[in-house]
């Protein structure tokens, strides 16, 4: 075997050895009025409310945002991922 082929084989072996270490559990979900909602969807809904509160606070303090089209969706994503990590990981 050539050195390149040996490296590729070793890399594939390492990747395939990590597959049993991955999680096979179900995604967390909540039963709301008989319908199951994924947990990330609830985190997203809560983060939209938090982002609106931050927007209200920034307007109240007269702080101008340079690019609100980029800032507020980024804040929503940040709050969503932070809530997901805090409550479900």
N, C-alpha and C positions, 0 to 999 in steps of 0.2 A: 504494500500500500504506500502511496505517496504521502508526504507530510500534509498536504492540503486535504486530501481525502480523509486522513486520520483525524485532522482537526474538525472537519465537518461531521464525521461519525461521532466524535466525542461530544460536540455541541448538541447534536440531535439526541444522544443518550442522556445528557443532562436535562434537556427539555422534557423528554418523556419520563424521566424519573421524578420530575416535579408534579406530574399530573395527579398522582395519588394524594398529594398534599393539598390539593384544592378542595374547596368546600362544596359539598353536595347537598347542603341543607336548602330548604325552601326559603324563598324571599319573605321577609316579614310583611304581613298584611293585616289590615284591620277590617272587621265586619261592621259596616255602618249601614243600618236599615236593610240588612239581608244581602248586601253587595260587598264584595271584598275589594278594598282599595289598597294599592301598594303603599308602603311606608314613605317612599320618596315623594309620592304625590301629596301626602299630608305635610311633609317637610317643605315642599314647594309652596303650598298654600299659606303656611305660616310665614315663610320667608317673604312672600309678597306683602303681607301685612306689616312685617318688620321693615321692609324697604319703604313702604308708604310712610311709616312713622319716622324713618330717617329723613325722608324727603321733607316731611312737615317740619321736622326739627331744623333742617338746613334752611328752609324758607323763613322760619321764625327767627333764626339767628342772622339772617341776611347774608348767608354764605353762597356765593355764586359757584356753580359747577360749570367747568369749561365745555365738556361734551356730555350732556345728560343722556343722549341716546346710547352712549356706551357705558356710562357710569351706573345707571339704575339697573339694567339687565345684569351687569357684572356684580353689583351688590346683591341682587336676587340670587344669582348662582352661588356667590360666596356664602350667603346665609343658608341656602339650601344644603350645600355640602357640609357646612359646619354643623347644622342640626342633625344631618344624617350621621355624621361621625360621632357626635356627642351621644345620641340616643340609640343608635342601632349597630355600633361596631364595638 
